[in-house]
């Protein structure tokens, strides 16, 4: 099996010794993403805007591996506060529409200033 390391300019750059993601066979794993804008490196702190940017960044990584929104199998979300659950769900539902990946959402200690971090597992289309 060939394993491919994934990087894309459409997601915030990795801040440590890791890649944006990896593809092995038809499975794509992303690294966690916080709401860092890929062009300005600005950390967004609003819950809904952070959720959307993180999902956009993760999808860019999935697409770099040959996947799409429709092939996302699972999303793991780590939140600073469970009080943000409803706002995250609104943006998540708007992003995915009728696509319903499996999901985990748990409260966690995050990088300073981050309101959430998430990662995806997806299948490649090709």
Secondary structure, DSSP 8 states (H G I E B T S, - for coil): --EEEE--TTS---SSS--SEEEETTEEEE--B-SB-TTT--B--SHHHHHHHHHHHHHHHHHHTT--GGGEEEEEEEES-GGGHHHHHHHHHHHHTT---EEEEEE---STT-SEEEEEEEE---
